């Protein structure tokens, strides 16, 4: 995830090791509430991929970006600055 801290424009590089698995990226607040789901797909080609998203609608603060791939969850802290 780059840059972090971010001004709202976010780039995420990720690797897909197996085809035809579900993948979802979402942003959560400190209480775990889902604020946005910005990428969701049920099948993807194997290999390295990049997505870009804008989170300009969120106020500055600390958030968590959650990635769920084939029911495996990964969470990274994201700091938004304005």
C-alpha positions in Angstrom: 0.0 0.0 0.0 1.6 3.2 -1.1 1.8 6.0 0.0 1.1 5.6 3.7 0.5 8.2 5.1 -1.8 9.0 2.1 -3.7 12.1 1.0 -6.4 9.8 -0.3 -4.9 8.6 -3.5 -3.9 5.0 -2.8 -2.0 2.4 -4.8 -2.1 -1.3 -3.8 0.0 -4.0 -5.3 -1.0 -7.6 -4.7 -0.3 -11.1 -5.9 -2.8 -13.7 -6.9 -1.3 -17.2 -6.4 -4.4 -19.2 -7.5 -7.0 -18.4 -10.1 -10.8 -18.2 -9.6 -10.7 -17.1 -5.9 -12.7 -14.3 -4.4 -10.9 -11.0 -3.5 -12.2 -8.0 -1.7 -10.6 -4.8 -0.4 -12.4 -2.6 2.1 -11.7 0.3 4.4 -12.7 0.1 8.1 -12.6 2.6 10.9 -11.1 2.1 14.3 -14.2 0.3 15.5 -14.2 -2.1 12.6 -17.1 -0.5 10.8 -17.0 -1.0 7.0 -16.7 2.5 5.4 -16.0 1.5 1.8 -15.5 -1.5 -0.4 -13.4 -0.4 -3.3 -12.5 -3.6 -5.1 -14.3 -6.9 -5.2 -13.9 -9.7 -7.8 -14.6 -13.4 -7.9 -12.0 -14.4 -10.5 -8.6 -13.0 -11.4 -5.6 -14.1 -13.4 -2.5 -15.4 -11.5 0.3 -12.9 -11.0 1.0 -9.4 -9.7 -1.7 -6.8 -10.0 -2.1 -3.1 -9.1 -5.3 -1.2 -8.2 -5.6 2.5 -7.5 -8.4 4.1 -5.5 -9.3 7.5 -4.1 -10.4 7.8 -0.5 -10.9 11.6 -0.6 -14.4 11.3 0.8 -13.0 10.2 4.2 -11.7 12.7 6.8 -8.1 12.6 7.9 -7.4 9.9 10.5 -6.4 6.3 11.0 -8.1 3.6 9.1 -7.6 -0.1 8.3 -7.5 -1.6 4.8 -8.7 -5.1 4.9 -8.0 -7.6 2.1 -9.9 -10.9 2.0 -8.6 -13.5 -0.5 -10.1 -16.9 -0.5 -11.4 -16.4 3.1 -7.9 -15.3 4.3 -7.9 -11.9 5.9 -5.0 -9.4 5.9 -5.2 -5.9 7.5 -2.9 -2.9 7.2 -3.1 0.4 9.0 -3.6 3.4 6.8 -3.1 7.1 7.8 -5.0 9.6 5.8 -3.8 13.2 5.8 -5.3 16.2 4.0 
